[in-house]
């Protein structure tokens, strides 16, 4: 994710199950887990929840599409 001061920052994008919703409690739980198990610079600064993440026909996550989406949003805000 773009960051004005650092260039980029860590963002978590999580695909939730149909029966779950990404809410403030889940964000708090995930951020706490990351803080316990990861170094500070590897912890996400924010979390987004998606119903479906972009995947290749093989099922592998297509990270480039996610990254491009956030960079495009950032560039549109700057214009």
N, CA, C and O atoms as a Tinker XYZ file with bonds, in Angstrom:
   316  protein
     1  N      0.849000   -1.171000    0.000000    73     2
     2  CA     0.000000    0.000000    0.000000    64     1     3
     3  C      0.891000    1.229000    0.000000    63     2     4     5
     4  O      1.892000    1.258000    0.715000    81     3
     5  N      0.552000    2.241000   -0.782000    73     3     6
     6  CA     1.356000    3.463000   -0.801000    64     5     7
     7  C      1.318000    4.188000    0.539000    63     6     8     9
     8  O      0.301000    4.189000    1.232000    81     7
     9  N      2.437000    4.800000    0.887000    73     7    10
    10  CA     2.542000    5.598000    2.102000    64     9    11
    11  C      3.322000    6.855000    1.750000    63    10    12    13
    12  O      4.402000    6.770000    1.166000    81    11
    13  N      2.786000    8.018000    2.096000    73    11    14
    14  CA     3.402000    9.291000    1.739000    64    13    15
    15  C      4.800000    9.413000    2.331000    63    14    16    17
    16  O      5.719000    9.868000    1.649000    81    15
    17  N      4.977000    9.016000    3.582000    73    15    18
    18  CA     6.265000    9.176000    4.255000    64    17    19
    19  C      7.260000    8.073000    3.920000    63    18    20    21
    20  O      8.443000    8.348000    3.720000    81    19
    21  N      6.795000    6.827000    3.856000    73    19    22
    22  CA     7.699000    5.687000    3.714000    64    21    23
    23  C      7.784000    5.127000    2.292000    63    22    24    25
    24  O      8.676000    4.332000    1.995000    81    23
    25  N      6.874000    5.528000    1.418000    73    23    26
    26  CA     6.837000    4.962000    0.078000    64    25    27
    27  C      5.812000    3.843000   -0.006000    63    26    28    29
    28  O      4.911000    3.880000   -0.844000    81    27
    29  N      5.950000    2.850000    0.859000    73    27    30
    30  CA     5.001000    1.739000    0.948000    64    29    31
    31  C      4.826000    1.335000    2.398000    63    30    32    33
    32  O      5.694000    1.579000    3.236000    81    31
    33  N      3.690000    0.714000    2.681000    73    31    34
    34  CA     3.447000    0.162000    4.012000    64    33    35
    35  C      2.715000   -1.165000    3.865000    63    34    36    37
    36  O      2.142000   -1.460000    2.816000    81    35
    37  N      2.741000   -1.952000    4.918000    73    35    38
    38  CA     2.103000   -3.271000    4.901000    64    37    39
    39  C      0.603000   -3.114000    5.117000    63    38    40    41
    40  O      0.162000   -2.412000    6.027000    81    39
    41  N     -0.164000   -3.771000    4.274000    73    39    42
    42  CA    -1.626000   -3.813000    4.394000    64    41    43
    43  C     -2.042000   -5.266000    4.260000    63    42    44    45
    44  O     -1.528000   -5.984000    3.403000    81    43
    45  N     -2.962000   -5.702000    5.095000    73    43    46
    46  CA    -3.490000   -7.052000    4.993000    64    45    47
    47  C     -4.828000   -6.995000    4.271000    63    46    48    49
    48  O     -5.691000   -6.182000    4.603000    81    47
    49  N     -4.991000   -7.855000    3.291000    73    47    50
    50  CA    -6.269000   -8.000000    2.593000    64    49    51
    51  C     -6.685000   -9.452000    2.802000    63    50    52    53
    52  O     -5.993000  -10.375000    2.373000    81    51
    53  N     -7.819000   -9.642000    3.464000    73    51    54
    54  CA    -8.226000  -10.966000    3.922000    64    53    55
    55  C     -9.549000  -11.350000    3.284000    63    54    56    57
    56  O    -10.500000  -10.569000    3.272000    81    55
    57  N     -9.593000  -12.560000    2.755000    73    55    58
    58  CA   -10.834000  -13.106000    2.212000    64    57    59
    59  C    -11.571000  -13.798000    3.343000    63    58    60    61
    60  O    -11.065000  -14.749000    3.940000    81    59
    61  N    -12.779000  -13.311000    3.634000    73    59    62
    62  CA   -13.570000  -13.891000    4.723000    64    61    63
    63  C    -14.538000  -14.929000    4.166000    63    62    64    65
    64  O    -14.935000  -14.870000    3.002000    81    63
    65  N    -14.908000  -15.873000    5.014000    73    63    66
    66  CA   -15.901000  -16.874000    4.642000    64    65    67
    67  C    -17.271000  -16.227000    4.558000    63    66    68    69
    68  O    -17.495000  -15.151000    5.113000    81    67
    69  N    -18.177000  -16.879000    3.869000    73    67    70
    70  CA   -19.527000  -16.340000    3.719000    64    69    71
    71  C    -20.210000  -16.128000    5.064000    63    70    72    73
    72  O    -21.027000  -15.220000    5.212000    81    71
    73  N    -19.878000  -16.959000    6.035000    73    71    74
    74  CA   -20.544000  -16.882000    7.333000    64    73    75
    75  C    -19.912000  -15.842000    8.255000    63    74    76    77
    76  O    -20.461000  -15.541000    9.315000    81    75
    77  N    -18.768000  -15.294000    7.864000    73    75    78
    78  CA   -18.067000  -14.327000    8.713000    64    77    79
    79  C    -18.131000  -12.938000    8.104000    63    78    80    81
    80  O    -18.340000  -12.768000    6.903000    81    79
    81  N    -17.945000  -11.954000    8.967000    73    79    82
    82  CA   -17.852000  -10.576000    8.516000    64    81    83
    83  C    -16.603000   -9.974000    9.125000    63    82    84    85
    84  O    -16.271000  -10.236000   10.281000    81    83
    85  N    -15.922000   -9.173000    8.343000    73    83    86
    86  CA   -14.772000   -8.455000    8.884000    64    85    87
    87  C    -15.270000   -7.253000    9.658000    63    86    88    89
    88  O    -15.786000   -6.302000    9.072000    81    87
    89  N    -15.119000   -7.290000   10.968000    73    87    90
    90  CA   -15.573000   -6.184000   11.792000    64    89    91
    91  C    -14.425000   -5.682000   12.665000    63    90    92    93
    92  O    -13.307000   -6.190000   12.587000    81    91
    93  N    -14.710000   -4.690000   13.486000    73    91    94
    94  CA   -13.684000   -4.085000   14.331000    64    93    95
    95  C    -13.069000   -5.107000   15.289000    63    94    96    97
    96  O    -11.872000   -5.049000   15.572000    81    95
    97  N    -13.876000   -6.033000   15.784000    73    95    98
    98  CA   -13.348000   -7.056000   16.697000    64    97    99
    99  C    -12.335000   -7.943000   15.988000    63    98   100   101
   100  O    -11.291000   -8.277000   16.549000    81    99
   101  N    -12.647000   -8.325000   14.749000    73    99   102
   102  CA   -11.733000   -9.172000   13.994000    64   101   103
   103  C    -10.440000   -8.416000   13.672000    63   102   104   105
   104  O     -9.353000   -8.990000   13.733000    81   103
   105  N    -10.555000   -7.144000   13.333000    73   103   106
   106  CA    -9.364000   -6.326000   13.062000    64   105   107
   107  C     -8.485000   -6.278000   14.311000    63   106   108   109
   108  O     -7.269000   -6.449000   14.227000    81   107
   109  N     -9.096000   -6.048000   15.454000    73   107   110
   110  CA    -8.355000   -5.980000   16.718000    64   109   111
   111  C     -7.644000   -7.304000   17.012000    63   110   112   113
   112  O     -6.480000   -7.311000   17.414000    81   111
   113  N     -8.340000   -8.410000   16.811000    73   111   114
   114  CA    -7.751000   -9.737000   17.039000    64   113   115
   115  C     -6.560000   -9.986000   16.119000    63   114   116   117
   116  O     -5.502000  -10.434000   16.562000    81   115
   117  N     -6.742000   -9.693000   14.841000    73   115   118
   118  CA    -5.668000   -9.929000   13.868000    64   117   119
   119  C     -4.467000   -9.029000   14.120000    63   118   120   121
   120  O     -3.324000   -9.475000   14.022000    81   119
   121  N     -4.718000   -7.766000   14.443000    73   119   122
   122  CA    -3.610000   -6.846000   14.731000    64   121   123
   123  C     -2.854000   -7.299000   15.985000    63   122   124   125
   124  O     -1.626000   -7.217000   16.033000    81   123
   125  N     -3.576000   -7.771000   16.986000    73   123   126
   126  CA    -2.932000   -8.288000   18.194000    64   125   127
   127  C     -2.083000   -9.505000   17.906000    63   126   128   129
   128  O     -0.966000   -9.627000   18.409000    81   127
   129  N     -2.618000  -10.414000   17.088000    73   127   130
   130  CA    -1.872000  -11.613000   16.718000    64   129   131
   131  C     -0.589000  -11.233000   15.977000    63   130   132   133
   132  O      0.483000  -11.768000   16.261000    81   131
   133  N     -0.708000  -10.310000   15.031000    73   131   134
   134  CA     0.474000   -9.881000   14.272000    64   133   135
   135  C      1.506000   -9.237000   15.189000    63   134   136   137
   136  O      2.704000   -9.485000   15.050000    81   135
   137  N      1.048000   -8.413000   16.125000    73   135   138
   138  CA     1.967000   -7.741000   17.043000    64   137   139
   139  C      2.739000   -8.751000   17.893000    63   138   140   141
   140  O      3.906000   -8.530000   18.216000    81   139
   141  N      2.087000   -9.860000   18.253000    73   139   142
   142  CA     2.746000  -10.888000   19.062000    64   141   143
   143  C      3.741000  -11.724000   18.258000    63   142   144   145
   144  O      4.758000  -12.159000   18.800000    81   143
   145  N      3.464000  -11.953000   16.981000    73   143   146
   146  CA     4.235000  -12.914000   16.201000    64   145   147
   147  C      5.135000  -12.323000   15.122000    63   146   148   149
   148  O      5.954000  -13.041000   14.549000    81   147
   149  N      5.002000  -11.039000   14.836000    73   147   150
   150  CA     5.810000  -10.422000   13.779000    64   149   151
   151  C      6.567000   -9.220000   14.323000    63   150   152   153
   152  O      6.181000   -8.628000   15.330000    81   151
   153  N      7.635000   -8.874000   13.649000    73   151   154
   154  CA     8.331000   -7.649000   14.030000    64   153   155
   155  C      7.459000   -6.455000   13.658000    63   154   156   157
   156  O      6.574000   -6.572000   12.810000    81   155
   157  N      7.700000   -5.321000   14.280000    73   155   158
   158  CA     6.846000   -4.155000   14.117000    64   157   159
   159  C      6.719000   -3.708000   12.661000    63   158   160   161
   160  O      5.630000   -3.347000   12.217000    81   159
   161  N      7.820000   -3.731000   11.920000    73   159   162
   162  CA     7.775000   -3.259000   10.539000    64   161   163
   163  C      7.032000   -4.226000    9.607000    63   162   164   165
   164  O      6.669000   -3.844000    8.494000    81   163
   165  N      6.802000   -5.455000   10.037000    73   163   166
   166  CA     6.072000   -6.433000    9.222000    64   165   167
   167  C      4.579000   -6.476000    9.542000    63   166   168   169
   168  O      3.812000   -7.107000    8.815000    81   167
   169  N      4.162000   -5.817000   10.612000    73   167   170
   170  CA     2.748000   -5.799000   10.985000    64   169   171
   171  C      1.976000   -4.873000   10.054000    63   170   172   173
   172  O      2.455000   -3.791000    9.716000    81   171
   173  N      0.787000   -5.291000    9.640000    73   171   174
   174  CA    -0.018000   -4.416000    8.783000    64   173   175
   175  C     -0.481000   -3.184000    9.547000    63   174   176   177
   176  O     -0.772000   -3.250000   10.742000    81   175
   177  N     -0.544000   -2.076000    8.851000    73   175   178
   178  CA    -1.058000   -0.845000    9.456000    64   177   179
   179  C     -2.570000   -0.766000    9.309000    63   178   180   181
   180  O     -3.243000   -0.037000   10.038000    81   179
   181  N     -3.095000   -1.533000    8.351000    73   179   182
   182  CA    -4.545000   -1.569000    8.153000    64   181   183
   183  C     -4.930000   -2.914000    7.552000    63   182   184   185
   184  O     -4.101000   -3.629000    6.990000    81   183
   185  N     -6.218000   -3.236000    7.688000    73   183   186
   186  CA    -6.733000   -4.509000    7.183000    64   185   187
   187  C     -8.008000   -4.238000    6.405000    63   186   188   189
   188  O     -8.893000   -3.520000    6.871000    81   187
   189  N     -8.095000   -4.817000    5.216000    73   187   190
   190  CA    -9.322000   -4.786000    4.415000    64   189   191
   191  C     -9.850000   -6.206000    4.300000    63   190   192   193
   192  O     -9.082000   -7.168000    4.278000    81   191
   193  N    -11.164000   -6.326000    4.227000    73   191   194
   194  CA   -11.801000   -7.628000    4.062000    64   193   195
   195  C    -12.489000   -7.673000    2.710000    63   194   196   197
   196  O    -13.164000   -6.721000    2.319000    81   195
   197  N    -12.321000   -8.769000    2.000000    73   195   198
   198  CA   -12.913000   -8.954000    0.678000    64   197   199
   199  C    -13.700000  -10.257000    0.670000    63   198   200   201
   200  O    -13.337000  -11.218000    1.348000    81   199
   201  N    -14.769000  -10.280000   -0.095000    73   199   202
   202  CA   -15.542000  -11.512000   -0.255000    64   201   203
   203  C    -14.794000  -12.489000   -1.159000    63   202   204   205
   204  O    -14.872000  -13.704000   -0.972000    81   203
   205  N    -14.065000  -11.948000   -2.145000    73   203   206
   206  CA   -13.332000  -12.784000   -3.101000    64   205   207
   207  C    -12.044000  -12.078000   -3.495000    63   206   208   209
   208  O    -12.069000  -10.907000   -3.873000    81   207
   209  N    -10.934000  -12.772000   -3.410000    73   207   210
   210  CA    -9.647000  -12.238000   -3.841000    64   209   211
   211  C     -9.353000  -12.708000   -5.265000    63   210   212   213
   212  O     -9.779000  -13.794000   -5.659000    81   211
   213  N     -8.624000  -11.893000   -6.039000    73   211   214
   214  CA    -8.303000  -12.308000   -7.413000    64   213   215
   215  C     -7.345000  -13.495000   -7.418000    63   214   216   217
   216  O     -6.318000  -13.487000   -6.739000    81   215
   217  N     -7.696000  -14.506000   -8.190000    73   215   218
   218  CA    -6.869000  -15.713000   -8.247000    64   217   219
   219  C     -6.625000  -16.100000   -9.696000    63   218   220   221
   220  O     -7.445000  -15.841000  -10.576000    81   219
   221  N     -5.482000  -16.723000   -9.918000    73   219   222
   222  CA    -5.152000  -17.287000  -11.219000    64   221   223
   223  C     -5.979000  -18.549000  -11.430000    63   222   224   225
   224  O     -6.532000  -19.075000  -10.465000    81   223
   225  N     -6.083000  -19.048000  -12.648000    73   223   226
   226  CA    -6.836000  -20.283000  -12.887000    64   225   227
   227  C     -6.354000  -21.464000  -12.038000    63   226   228   229
   228  O     -7.119000  -22.391000  -11.771000    81   227
   229  N     -5.093000  -21.428000  -11.618000    73   227   230
   230  CA    -4.559000  -22.494000  -10.772000    64   229   231
   231  C     -4.986000  -22.354000   -9.313000    63   230   232   233
   232  O     -4.757000  -23.262000   -8.514000    81   231
   233  N     -5.603000  -21.227000   -8.960000    73   231   234
   234  CA    -6.029000  -20.991000   -7.587000    64   233   235
   235  C     -5.062000  -20.132000   -6.797000    63   234   236   237
   236  O     -5.368000  -19.724000   -5.676000    81   235
   237  N     -3.898000  -19.852000   -7.367000    73   235   238
   238  CA    -2.903000  -19.038000   -6.677000    64   237   239
   239  C     -3.359000  -17.580000   -6.638000    63   238   240   241
   240  O     -3.938000  -17.072000   -7.598000    81   239
   241  N     -3.089000  -16.920000   -5.517000    73   239   242
   242  CA    -3.464000  -15.520000   -5.346000    64   241   243
   243  C     -2.729000  -14.647000   -6.353000    63   242   244   245
   244  O     -1.520000  -14.787000   -6.539000    81   243
   245  N     -3.455000  -13.754000   -6.999000    73   243   246
   246  CA    -2.875000  -12.847000   -7.983000    64   245   247
   247  C     -2.600000  -11.518000   -7.283000    63   246   248   249
   248  O     -3.404000  -10.589000   -7.359000    81   247
   249  N     -1.454000  -11.434000   -6.598000    73   247   250
   250  CA    -1.108000  -10.284000   -5.763000    64   249   251
   251  C     -0.968000   -8.999000   -6.558000    63   250   252   253
   252  O     -1.286000   -7.921000   -6.056000    81   251
   253  N     -0.498000   -9.100000   -7.783000    73   251   254
   254  CA    -0.280000   -7.906000   -8.599000    64   253   255
   255  C     -1.585000   -7.112000   -8.781000    63   254   256   257
   256  O     -1.567000   -5.882000   -8.739000    81   255
   257  N     -2.702000   -7.799000   -8.981000    73   255   258
   258  CA    -3.980000   -7.093000   -9.133000    64   257   259
   259  C     -4.361000   -6.345000   -7.862000    63   258   260   261
   260  O     -4.882000   -5.231000   -7.929000    81   259
   261  N     -4.105000   -6.948000   -6.707000    73   259   262
   262  CA    -4.387000   -6.266000   -5.438000    64   261   263
   263  C     -3.519000   -5.026000   -5.290000    63   262   264   265
   264  O     -4.012000   -3.944000   -4.974000    81   263
   265  N     -2.236000   -5.191000   -5.520000    73   263   266
   266  CA    -1.306000   -4.072000   -5.374000    64   265   267
   267  C     -1.664000   -2.953000   -6.347000    63   266   268   269
   268  O     -1.677000   -1.782000   -5.967000    81   267
   269  N     -1.950000   -3.301000   -7.586000    73   267   270
   270  CA    -2.300000   -2.296000   -8.593000    64   269   271
   271  C     -3.558000   -1.524000   -8.191000    63   270   272   273
   272  O     -3.645000   -0.320000   -8.434000    81   271
   273  N     -4.517000   -2.193000   -7.586000    73   271   274
   274  CA    -5.754000   -1.535000   -7.160000    64   273   275
   275  C     -5.456000   -0.434000   -6.139000    63   274   276   277
   276  O     -5.981000    0.675000   -6.249000    81   275
   277  N     -4.621000   -0.737000   -5.155000    73   275   278
   278  CA    -4.320000    0.253000   -4.121000    64   277   279
   279  C     -3.452000    1.384000   -4.657000    63   278   280   281
   280  O     -3.628000    2.537000   -4.261000    81   279
   281  N     -2.526000    1.074000   -5.544000    73   279   282
   282  CA    -1.703000    2.132000   -6.135000    64   281   283
   283  C     -2.544000    3.025000   -7.033000    63   282   284   285
   284  O     -2.323000    4.236000   -7.059000    81   283
   285  N     -3.502000    2.471000   -7.769000    73   283   286
   286  CA    -4.370000    3.271000   -8.631000    64   285   287
   287  C     -5.228000    4.215000   -7.785000    63   286   288   289
   288  O     -5.394000    5.386000   -8.129000    81   287
   289  N     -5.774000    3.701000   -6.676000    73   287   290
   290  CA    -6.570000    4.546000   -5.769000    64   289   291
   291  C     -5.736000    5.696000   -5.236000    63   290   292   293
   292  O     -6.207000    6.830000   -5.150000    81   291
   293  N     -4.497000    5.399000   -4.881000    73   291   294
   294  CA    -3.586000    6.419000   -4.342000    64   293   295
   295  C     -3.298000    7.489000   -5.400000    63   294   296   297
   296  O     -3.335000    8.683000   -5.103000    81   295
   297  N     -3.017000    7.068000   -6.612000    73   295   298
   298  CA    -2.713000    8.023000   -7.686000    64   297   299
   299  C     -3.914000    8.880000   -8.009000    63   298   300   301
   300  O     -3.767000   10.072000   -8.279000    81   299
   301  N     -5.117000    8.291000   -7.988000    73   299   302
   302  CA    -6.347000    9.075000   -8.260000    64   301   303
   303  C     -6.580000   10.136000   -7.200000    63   302   304   305
   304  O     -7.062000   11.225000   -7.511000    81   303
   305  N     -6.245000    9.835000   -5.956000    73   303   306
   306  CA    -6.412000   10.822000   -4.877000    64   305   307
   307  C     -5.427000   11.973000   -5.013000    63   306   308   309
   308  O     -5.727000   13.096000   -4.608000    81   307
   309  N     -4.250000   11.705000   -5.581000    73   307   310
   310  CA    -3.251000   12.754000   -5.741000    64   309   311
   311  C     -3.575000   13.718000   -6.872000    63   310   312   313
   312  O     -3.116000   14.861000   -6.871000    81   311
   313  N     -4.369000   13.257000   -7.840000    73   311   314
   314  CA    -4.703000   14.108000   -9.004000    64   313   315
   315  C     -5.769000   15.109000   -8.704000    63   314   316
   316  O     -6.150000   15.887000   -9.580000    81   315
